[in-house]
């Protein structure tokens, strides 16, 4: 009573979620719809989006590509429904990279099959503090589930709607805010406002940063033993033209391009969600120190990145002046800062965390110095420290197997099974790509595989719902987040069952109930 679904809700929502809203419009209140249609091997909304992108293939001119992107966003500025328990607005396009500028080993096969160690998931410090590094498609603690529940309720009270990429980072914001929902939502809103303003004229195009990339100031060079991409920064290579206000903006745009590239082409939710940063200060002199305007601009951009994205900083080749004061600096650092920032290390130390062929020779690796930086000079695996040579005939172009939503991932839903929560979102042609390399098993392995044993076993996680139960098991399924069951003839049915299952596959059981 009092609820009238709009006609658009039936046609603008992905598949049946709009129908679900209509079915429940007769309830006292409109019940929340979980993100999209639940865990699917293929994301239908991405398939639709992919057709739209393919239909308007990237024109050759930068202006045409940018106008297409801006038009695509402006034409879809309507509500997009719930995702990760939050109301959403359409995602903003941040980068456009032509196929020839995407490194063929951006996403190695090892990343899709990787089972993270407990230390990969949660970074624990000697003073007892900790920082969660992997949030997506990963079991959450009871406290984190409660924090998210409160945050979603507070977002509803404040009538907040976020970009999908912000909803999946809600746990990171909450961790940074120590569980304070209002502080977390304020940070999410600031981050969203910044992103919408920065990309209001369209995405960063690869052509826009091609000339700046040639200097080799910032680029991805490989991955560490935990499959985390290594972002190398060489400030001594900063050209003179960067040393002004316009140059500061170019430097920041370069950093943002790298991070957005990582988020789209190098990440695997629940397995690899972090980067390591190597800052090489070799050949640095006072004349080459970037001006304060550049540093402040870079700080502003870095402050808008999600918390817990950088697993570790390595600072090598300290000039003698900085080396002299590094001891005093480290003594003033917190335990967390000391463990995350390896200040003034010898390049030989990097060999403990990297295979030699993942680094250049001046960083303690075996590769010659790179001279081309886009596509990023990313070698194939293996990635275990001490591995002597890159794999021959390694599978390439696997960045294509994850859909945009699949690369983004989703937050753990206790009302779903472990298998459903860990399933990745593959692109429509993922099977063909993997079959080409005899890697079809990754469709299953990448979904869940051995992940049950690989997640942080030293964390007390909130229980997830068992895998699908037989129809005649008339049990009360509780999801741990306080939703009320709908009682039909004595049989408990969760409202979200209508869309949490694979479409059509289990419709009969709901009709029968």
N, C-alpha and C positions, 0 to 999 in steps of 0.2 A: 504493500500500500504506500502510495506516495512516490514510488520509484517508476520512472518512465524511461526506458532505454531509448537512446537516440538511434535513428535509422543507421547513422554512420558507424555505430558501434558494431553492427553486424558485418559490415563490409570492409572497414578500414583496419580492423584488428587482424593479426595473423590467424588464418584458418578459423578454428572453432572457438577461440577465446571470446570473440564478440558474441557468439551464440551462447556461450556459457554465461556471460553477463546477462543476456536476455532471459535465459532459463531461470536465473536466480533473482530477477527483478521483482518477483512477487514476495521475496523474503523481506523481513523487516528492514534489513540493511543490505546493501550490495556487498557481497562477500569478496575478499581479495582474491585475485587470480595470480597464481605463481607465474614466474617468468616464462614467457612464450607458451609452449605446449609441453613442457617437461623435457627430459633428456632424450634427444633424438640423435641418431648417427648423422643425419643431415638436418641443417637448420632451414626450414621452409622459408622463413622471412629473408634469409640470406640468399636463397635461391632466386627469390623474386627480385631482390636488390641486384643480384648478379646479372639478371637479364636486363635490368634497366641500365646498368653500367655498360654491358656488352653492346646494347643497342646504341649507346652514345659513346662509341669507342673514342679514346683520348685523341683529340686532334693534335696535329704537330705543333701548332703555335701555343706558346705559354698562355696568352690572353684567352684563347678559345678554351683551353683546358680549364683555366680558372673560372671563366664565365659559366661553363657547364657545371662545375662543382658548386658554385654559389647558387645557380638556378635550381639545382637538384635539392639543395638544403632549403631554400626559401619556399619551394613548392610543397614542402612536407612539414611545415611548422604547425603541426597539430599534435595532440596528445598521442602517445604511443603505447599506452597501457602500462601494466605492471611488469617490472623486471627486478629480480632479486628482492622482491617485497616492496619496491619503491615505484611511485609514479614516475614516468619517464617522458622526456622530450627526444626528438630525433637526434641521433648521433651526428656530430659535426665532422666533416672530412678534414683531416689534418695534413696528410701528405699524399702526393701522387708520384709514383715512381714507374717509369717505363720498364718493361720486362728486361731490356738489355742492361739496365742499371741495378737489377736485383741480383745479388751474389747467389750463385747456384748452390752454395753450401750454407745459406743463411739459416736453414733448419736441417741439421743432420739427423740421420735415422736414429742415432743414439739418444737424441733428445725425446723422440716420440716414445721410446721404450724405457726411458730412464725411471728408476725408482729412487726417489730422493731419500737421503739419510735423515735421521732425526735432526742433526745439526743443520741440514739444509732448510728444514721447515721452520725451526725455531733457533735463533741465534742466542745462545745462553752466555752470560758474562760472569766473570769470577766473583762479582759482588752479589750474585743472586738475581740480578736483573735479567730480563730476556726481551727479545724482540722477534715477533713472528715475521718470517720472510715470505712464506708461501701461504696464500689465502684461498685461492680458487680451487674448486673441485677437490677440496681437502677437508677432512673432519675438523670440526671446531670444538673448542672446549665448552662446557656448560656455561661458563661465564661469558664467552664470546657469543654464544647463542642468545643469552639473556640481553647482552648489550645491543645486539642487532634488533631483537624484538622491541626494546625500548626506543631505539633510534627510529625504527619504522613507524612506531606509534606517534612519536614526536614529529616526524616528517609529515604524517597525515594531519596532525593537529595544526601544523604550520602551513599546510597546503603546498608542500614542496614537491617539485618534480625535477629530476636530474637526467643528465646524459647517461646512457647505458654504461659508458666507461667509468662514470663516477659511482654508479650503484654497486658495481662489482668491487670497487675500492673502499666501500663503506667500512669494512672491517679494519682496513689500514688506518683510516681516519679515527675510528673509535679507539684503536690501540694507541695512537698518538695522543688522544685526548683522555686516556686512562678510563674509558668507558662513559665519559660525559657526553650524552646525546646532543645537547644543545651546542656544545663547543664543536663536536664533530660535524654537525649540520652547518654551522657557520663556516667551517673550513671547507666543506664540500661546496657550499654556495660561492665562496670566494674563488675557489678553484674553477668552478663552472663559469662564473662571470668573466674570469681572466681568459679562459679558453675561447669562449664565445666572442670576446672582444678581439683576441689575437687573430683568430681565424675568420673574422667577419668578412674579409675580402677574398676568402678562399684558402685552399690548402697551400702548403709549401710544395713547390714543384721541384723535381730533381734538377731541372735546368736552372732554377733560381740559385742553387747552391753549388752547381758544378764547378764554377771558377774558384769559389772559396775552398772547396774540397781539395783542389790541386795542391794547396800549400801543405797538406798533411798535418794540420794543427790538431785535428780531432777525427778519429776513425775507429771502427771495430777491426780488431786484428785476429781474434781467435776466441777460444773458450777455455775456461779453467777445468779442473778435474770434476767439478760439480756441474758442468755443462753451461755455466754462466758466461755470457758474452763479455769480452774484455774491451772496454772503451779506453783507447789510448789518447792522452792529451799531451801535446808537446808545445808548450807556450813559447819556447824559443823560436819556433817557426812562424810566430804571429807576424804577418806582414805589416809594414808601416801604415798602410791605409786602414787597418783595423783600429788604429790608435786615435779615434775620434768618435763623436756621437753616432755617426752612421755606421762606423765599423763595429761599435758595441752591439748594435742591433743585428748586424750580419753574424757576429760571433754567437749571439744568443740563438739566432735562427738555425745556425749550424748545429748547436747542441740539441735544440728541440727536434730537428730533423732526425738526428741520431736516435734519440729516445723514442720518437714515434715509430721509426723504422723497427726498432727493437720490439715495441709493443705489438706490431702487426706481423712481422716476418720471422722473429727469432724466439718467441715465447711459446711455451707449452703449459697451459694452466694445470696446476697441481704437480708439476714436475720441474719446470724452469721458469721462474718469474723475476729473477734478479740479474743485475749486472755487477761486474767489478770494474773499478776505474784505476788505470795506471797513469799517474802523472809523472812525466819524465822532465826533470828540470835541468838536464844537461845543456851546457852552452848558454845558460841564462845569465844575463847581465842586467844592470840597472836600466840601461837604455831599452831593453827588450821587455821590461815589466809592463804589462797592459795598464793603461790609465784607469783611474778609479771609476770613470764612467762605464768602461767595459766590464769591470769587476762587479759593479752594482747592477748593471743590466743582466749579467749572467746570474747573479744571486737571485734577482727577481724571477728569472725563468726557472732556476733550479728549485726555488721555494714552492713553485706550483706543481712540482712532481709529487706523486703519491709517496707517502712515508714508507720506508722499508723497501725501496727499490734497489738501493745500492748495498750489496752484501759486504763489500770491503774496498777500502782505498789503499793503494800502494803508491808511495811517493819515493821516487828514486833519484839518484844523482843530485843530492842537495848541494848547492853552492856553499863554500866554506863559511860564509856569513850566516846562512840559515842553519848550517850544521852546528855552529857554535851555540846557537840559542835553542836548538831543537830539544835539548834536555830540559830546559826550563819550561818550554811549551808543553812537553809531554807530562811534566810533573803537575801542571795545572789542569790537565785533561781528566774527565771522568773515566771510570773503568770501561764504560761502553765505548767512549771515543777512542780510548787506547787500543781496544781490540778491533775496532772497525778501521782505524787509521794506522797503517803501518808506515811510520814516518822515517824517512832517511834510510831505507833498507838498501842492502846491496842487491844488485840484479840477480845474483846467484840464488837469493832467497826465493825468487819467483819460480825457480825450478821445482820447488816443493809442491807448488799448486798447479803447474802447467806442464803439458807435454812440450818438448823442445820445439817441435815444428809449429806450435801455436803462437810462438813469439819470434820477434826479430832478434838478430844477433846482439844488438846493443842493449837489449832487455834480457839477455841471458838465454835466448833461444837459438835455434839453428837456421832460421830463415834469413836471407839477405834483406837489407832495408828495402821497404816498399817504396815505390815511386808513383803508383796509381792507387787512388783511394776511393773511387766510386766506379764500378761496384766495390763494396768493401772487400778487402783482401782476406777472405775467410777460407781457411783450409779445411779439408774434411778431418774426421777423427782418425785414430783413436785419441781420447782426451785424458787418459790416465797419466799422471805424472810419471815421467821416465820413458814413455812410449817413444820409440826411436824414429818412426817414419809415418807419414800420412798413408791412409789406406788407399790402395789402388782400386780403380773402378767403383768408387763410393757412389751411393745413390745421390742424385742431385735434384734440385728444384722441388724438394719436399715441402717448401713453404707454401706450395699451392694446395696441400691436402687439407689444411684447416680453413674453414670459412671465417669471415670477419668475426662473427659471434663466437665461433669455436676458439679463435685465438684470444678473445676477451675472457672466456670462461664464465663461471657462475659461482655464487656462494653456496656453501653446503646447506642442504635442506633436510633437516632431521626426519621429515615425513616421507622421504624417499629412501630407497635402498642404497647400499654402498655402490652397487653396480650402476645404478642410475646417476648417482651424484658424481662418479668419476668418469663417466662417459664423455668423450670429447666431441665437439661439433665439427664433423668433417664436411668438406666441400662436395658438391655433387659428383665431381669427377675424381674424387680421392681414390676410389677403388681401382680405376684405370691406371692412375699414376703409380700407385703402390704395386700393382700387378706387373708393371713394366720392370720393376726392380726385384720381383719375387718377394715383396714385403707385405703381402696381403694380411699376414698374421698381425700386423700392426693395427689393423682396423679393430681387432679384438684386444690386442695387448694395449693399444693406446687408449682404449675405452676404460679398461679396468685391470685386466691381466693380473699381475702379482702385487698390485698396489696395496692390497689389504695388509701385506706383511711389511711394506716399505714405508708407511707413514710413521710419523714420530710416535714411537711406542712409549716414550716417557711422558706423554701428555695425556691427561685424563680427558678424553673426548666425549662429547654428547652422543648418546646412542642414536643410530639411524634406524629407519624402519627396515625390517627384513625384506628380502626379495619377495616378489608377488606371491601371495598365499592362495591356496585353492578357493574356489568360489564358495564351497560349502563351509568354510571356516568363518563362522559368524562372530568374529572378534572385533573388539573396539580398537581401532587403529588410532593411536595418539601420536601427535607430531611434535610434542615438546614445546610448542610455542603458544599454547593457550587457545587454539581455535575450538569452537563448539561443534560437536557432531550433529548431523541432521538425522533424526530418528525416523525410519520408515518401517512400519510393521515390526518393530522390535529389532531391526537389523541396523547396525551403525554404519553410516556411509559418510566418509569425509567429503566435504564440498569440493576440495581440490582434486578428488579422484576423477572428476569429469575431464580434466585436462592434464593431469599428471601422468597418465598412461600414454603409450604410443597411440597416435590417432587411429581410430577404427578397430585396432587389434583387440581391444577389450570393451568395446561399446556394448556387446551382448551382455556382459556380466552386470553392467550398470542398469541396463534395461530390465534384466531379470530381477535385480534387487529392487 
